[in-house]
Amino acid sequence: MKISPDVVGVEAPERKHRVHWRETTNFAAAVGDVNPRYLDDTVKGGLVAPPLFAVALTWPILSGLSGLIPDALTPDIVATMVHASEHLIFHEPIRPGDKLHISARIEGLIPTQAGAFLIVRAEARVPGRGPTFTEYGGVLFRGVEVDGDACLASKIPEVPRPLGDVQPLWQAELPVERHLPFVYDGCTGIVFPIHTSVRAARQAGLPDIALQGTATLALAARQVVNSECGGVPFALKEIACRFTGLVIPGAPVHFRLLGRDRLRERTGIFFDVLANRDNLALSNGFASVEIQ
């Protein structure tokens, strides 16, 4: 099975979405984030969405790729698809009432040993006010070849990596209850059967249902905001990771802060998330925090 680089540059139809407060509060509740900025509508300045709410807005684009390029993404190829990486850049908070215009295009296709790696760039903006976030979502088609060389429509921003060996500065245990994938599914609209159907998970070769990767990243983002940003969500300017391992709900995961680095007027935070204490569920974790 092969994918042609001709898919690079294909644009998705623009989506318009008015953000409702029930969407943003539901997202926060789904991942147990009780920050008053997300839940208390009497707080000064009003409600804002959790930063990772962005992935709920772009999920229809990622999940609809086969409809966007049906000739390239045949059912056999779509069956190999996994969400492999996430990179979010935050320009300003999303607020209930915002009318977002969301554009997206296929930004790159790269051959790897594991398969064809497709990068989708999405941007949400409020007309007259500017962008709220930019996303680079990575999708891996396992065992699929690129029919040609790597192709990029534009330069993909690199995610910083720590220099040399790293040792955890601290770690925190994050509960992952058995019902979390079902709550996240229902509260976010991010729906895929391997997360809520044991039968579907086993048919896909998994031992059990798996927590959504973006849910694991949302737990990590919660930890970064609370521990490194003083609970101020606006201070988180960027977050990225690779999804590299399964999180089977019912046992906690462990967030590890691996290092900090001064990046001009911001602090770079390096982290990962372990499942079962030794399985890297999230790797190459990076967050950029604005110094307060």
C-alpha positions in Angstrom: 0.0 0.0 0.0 1.3 3.4 -1.0 0.3 7.1 -0.6 1.3 9.7 -3.2 3.0 12.9 -2.1 0.4 14.6 -4.3 -1.9 14.8 -1.2 0.4 17.5 0.2 -1.3 20.9 -0.1 -4.9 19.6 -0.2 -7.0 21.9 1.9 -10.1 21.0 4.0 -13.2 23.1 3.7 -13.2 25.8 6.3 -15.2 25.0 9.4 -17.1 27.6 11.4 -17.8 26.8 15.0 -19.3 29.0 17.8 -17.9 27.9 21.1 -20.4 27.1 23.8 -19.6 27.2 27.5 -20.9 23.6 27.9 -18.3 22.3 25.5 -15.4 24.0 27.4 -16.6 23.1 30.8 -17.3 19.5 29.7 -13.8 19.2 28.4 -12.3 20.3 31.7 -14.6 18.0 33.6 -13.7 15.0 31.4 -10.1 15.2 32.4 -10.7 16.2 36.0 -9.4 19.7 35.6 -11.1 21.9 38.3 -9.2 25.1 37.5 -11.7 27.9 38.3 -10.8 29.6 35.0 -12.5 26.7 33.2 -15.5 26.1 35.5 -16.4 29.2 37.5 -18.4 31.6 35.4 -18.1 34.3 38.1 -14.3 34.4 37.9 -12.9 37.8 36.8 -12.4 37.9 33.1 -14.9 35.1 32.4 -14.5 31.5 31.4 -11.8 30.2 29.1 -11.3 26.8 27.5 -8.6 24.4 28.7 -5.7 24.7 26.2 -6.2 21.1 25.0 -9.8 21.9 24.0 -8.3 22.7 20.7 -8.0 19.0 19.8 -11.8 18.6 20.1 -12.3 21.4 17.5 -9.9 19.8 15.0 -10.9 16.2 15.5 -13.6 16.3 12.7 -10.7 17.2 10.4 -8.4 14.4 11.4 -11.1 11.9 11.5 -12.5 13.0 8.1 -9.2 12.7 6.2 -10.5 9.7 4.2 -13.4 11.8 2.9 -11.0 14.6 2.0 -8.7 12.5 -0.2 -10.7 9.3 -0.8 -8.6 8.1 -3.8 -5.4 8.2 -1.7 -6.8 6.9 1.6 -8.5 3.7 0.7 -10.3 1.7 3.4 -7.3 -0.6 3.7 -4.9 2.3 4.3 -7.3 4.0 6.7 -7.4 0.9 8.8 -3.7 1.4 9.5 -4.1 5.0 10.8 -3.0 6.0 14.3 -2.7 9.5 15.8 1.1 9.6 16.3 2.0 13.1 17.4 0.5 16.5 18.5 2.0 20.0 18.5 -0.2 22.9 19.6 0.9 26.6 19.6 -1.5 28.8 21.5 -1.9 32.5 20.5 -4.7 33.5 22.8 -7.3 31.7 24.9 -10.5 30.3 23.4 -13.5 31.7 25.2 -17.2 30.7 25.1 -19.0 32.7 22.5 -16.0 32.8 20.1 -17.0 32.2 16.5 -14.0 30.3 15.2 -13.0 29.9 11.6 -10.9 26.7 11.3 -8.8 26.0 8.2 -6.6 23.0 7.6 -4.4 21.5 4.9 -2.1 18.5 4.5 1.3 20.0 5.2 3.6 17.1 4.7 4.1 13.5 4.0 7.2 11.8 5.2 8.4 8.1 4.8 9.5 6.5 8.0 10.5 2.9 9.0 7.1 2.5 10.6 5.1 3.8 7.7 3.8 7.0 6.0 3.8 10.0 8.4 1.2 12.6 7.4 1.2 16.1 8.9 -2.0 18.2 9.0 -1.8 21.9 9.9 -4.9 23.5 11.3 -5.5 27.0 12.4 -8.4 28.5 14.3 -9.0 32.2 14.2 -11.6 34.8 15.3 -12.2 37.2 12.3 -11.0 40.6 13.2 -9.1 39.4 16.3 -6.5 36.9 14.9 -5.6 33.3 15.5 -6.3 31.4 18.7 -4.2 28.3 18.0 -2.2 26.5 15.4 -2.0 22.7 15.4 0.4 20.3 13.6 -1.2 16.9 14.0 0.8 13.8 13.0 -0.9 10.7 11.6 1.0 7.5 11.0 -0.2 4.9 8.4 1.5 1.8 9.7 3.2 -0.3 7.1 2.2 2.1 4.3 4.9 3.4 1.9 5.2 6.9 0.5 5.2 6.7 -3.3 8.1 9.0 -3.8 10.3 11.3 -1.6 9.3 13.3 1.5 7.2 16.3 0.6 6.5 19.4 2.7 4.3 22.4 1.8 6.1 24.6 4.3 8.7 24.3 7.0 7.3 22.3 10.0 8.4 23.9 13.3 10.8 21.7 15.2 10.0 20.7 18.8 13.0 21.4 21.1 14.7 18.5 22.7 16.8 18.5 25.9 20.6 18.4 25.5 22.2 15.2 26.8 20.9 12.7 29.3 18.0 13.7 31.4 16.9 12.6 34.9 13.4 13.3 36.3 13.3 16.5 38.4 10.0 15.3 39.9 7.1 13.1 39.0 3.4 13.0 39.8 0.9 10.1 39.7 -2.2 10.9 37.6 -5.2 8.7 38.2 -6.8 7.0 35.1 -10.0 5.5 36.1 -11.6 2.7 34.1 -14.5 4.9 32.9 -12.3 7.8 31.8 -12.3 6.9 28.1 -16.1 6.8 28.1 -16.4 10.2 29.8 -13.8 11.7 27.5 -15.6 10.3 24.5 -18.9 11.7 25.6 -17.7 15.1 26.7 -15.4 15.9 23.8 -16.9 14.2 20.8 -13.5 12.6 20.1 -14.9 9.2 19.1 -13.0 6.1 18.0 -14.2 2.6 18.9 -10.9 1.2 20.3 -11.3 3.6 23.2 -14.8 2.4 24.4 -15.3 -1.0 22.9 -13.3 -4.0 24.2 -14.4 -6.0 21.1 -13.2 -3.3 18.7 -9.9 -2.9 20.6 -9.2 -6.7 20.5 -10.1 -6.8 16.8 -7.4 -4.1 16.3 -4.9 -6.3 18.1 -5.0 -4.5 21.4 -5.4 -6.3 24.8 -8.0 -3.9 26.0 -9.5 -0.5 25.4 -7.0 2.3 25.4 -7.2 5.9 26.8 -7.3 8.5 24.0 -3.9 9.9 23.4 -5.2 13.4 23.5 -6.7 12.7 26.9 -3.3 11.6 28.2 -1.9 14.8 26.8 -4.7 16.8 28.4 -3.7 15.3 31.8 -0.1 16.3 31.2 -1.1 19.8 30.2 -3.2 20.0 33.4 -0.1 19.1 35.4 2.1 21.6 33.6 -0.4 24.5 34.1 -0.9 23.7 37.8 2.8 22.9 38.7 4.8 25.2 36.3 2.4 28.0 35.5 0.8 28.7 38.9 -2.6 27.6 37.6 -2.6 30.3 34.9 -3.6 28.7 31.6 -2.6 31.7 29.6 1.0 31.0 30.5 1.1 27.8 28.5 2.1 28.9 25.0 3.0 25.6 23.3 2.8 21.9 24.0 3.9 18.9 21.9 4.5 15.1 22.2 4.6 11.8 20.5 2.1 9.1 21.3 4.2 6.1 21.8 2.5 3.7 24.1 -0.9 2.4 25.3 -2.6 3.6 28.4 -5.0 0.9 29.6 -7.5 2.6 31.9 -7.8 1.4 35.5 -4.3 2.2 36.7 -2.5 5.5 37.1 0.1 7.0 34.8 3.1 8.9 35.9 4.0 12.4 34.6 7.7 13.1 34.8 9.3 16.5 34.5 12.6 15.9 32.8 14.1 19.3 32.6 13.7 23.1 32.2 15.5 25.4 29.8 15.4 29.1 29.3 14.2 30.0 25.8 14.4 33.8 25.4 11.4 35.1 27.4 10.0 31.7 28.0 10.8 28.5 29.8 11.0 25.2 28.0 9.6 22.3 29.9 10.5 18.7 28.9 8.4 15.8 30.1 7.1 12.4 29.4 4.3 10.1 30.7 4.8 6.5 31.8 2.1 3.9 31.9 2.7 0.8 34.1 5.8 2.7 35.3 8.0 1.7 32.4 5.9 2.1 29.2 6.4 5.4 27.5 2.9 6.5 26.7 3.9 10.0 25.8 7.5 10.7 24.7 9.4 13.8 23.5 7.0 15.9 25.6 7.7 19.7 25.4 5.9 22.7 26.7 6.7 26.4 26.4 5.7 28.5 29.4 5.7 32.3 29.4 7.7 33.6 32.3 5.4 35.5 34.7 
